[in-house]
Amino acid sequence: MNLKPITIAIDGYSSTGKSTLAKDLAVALGLNYIDSGAMYRAVALFALENGLARNGKVSSELIKILDSIDISFHFNPLTKKSDTLLNGVNVEEKIREKAVSDIVSEVAAIPEVRRHLVKLQKNLGKGGGVVMDGRDIGSVVFPNAELKIFMTADEDVRVNRRLAELKSKGYSPSFDEVRENLRHRDHLDSTREDSPLTRTNDAILLDNTNLNQEEQLQLAINWAKKAAEDQPCVKY
Ligand code: CDP
């Protein structure tokens, strides 16, 4: 589809399908996809691998070595697979593991970590033509994005989607375990002091409890077309 290279910000609760919609939109509109959550997960993995996170507590030493953490992405529009590279190593699988999910929201609540990653995210999106999903994309990273979408869905639906995703990757957590992790992260993400998860006034609410992947994509494509027609291209 030949559309102006706009910036699309997708925020919302855990496991609402943000990355699925973001990748579908990126492919449909010829934009780049960036998974900001993967960046927080990569920093959390780095902390675990370097003994800087134990028993759910993250050491303040992490702040001092943020500059030694390099994160990059490779998005393949043909397979819709986004790989996350941590210091050159593909960690896409590892950052989805439970140990990382258990501490990522603690890591993401550290202001220095946020400042560091938001800077990288702004840089990755400068020039526009990007779809980024996360928690603070419309509010902090790209406040001038031409299109902002805020996603939500019923809790049981979200837990079942995440369960299916983890099972397809060979993990077998229980429903309660997954629900506990989603609740824990949503609570921390919504109540942290630094850039909590919020819906900005200009974000379109997308409740996809009863929508399938194709239906949500069609809705979002229509919003994107309208946004591209309505507004001048914003540069960051
Ligand atoms: O895919 P899911 O919705 O479960 O989470 P994610 O996008 O992989 O993000 C993992 C965690 O990173 C979230 O629970 C947040 O704590 C944090 N995060 C954030 O604080 N800000 C962002 N822009 C993206 C993620």
Residues whose N, C-alpha, C, O or C-beta is under 5 A from the ligand:
A	BS01	CDP	Y13 S14 S15 S36 G37 A38 Y40 V104 S105 A108 D133 G134 R135 D136 R185 D189
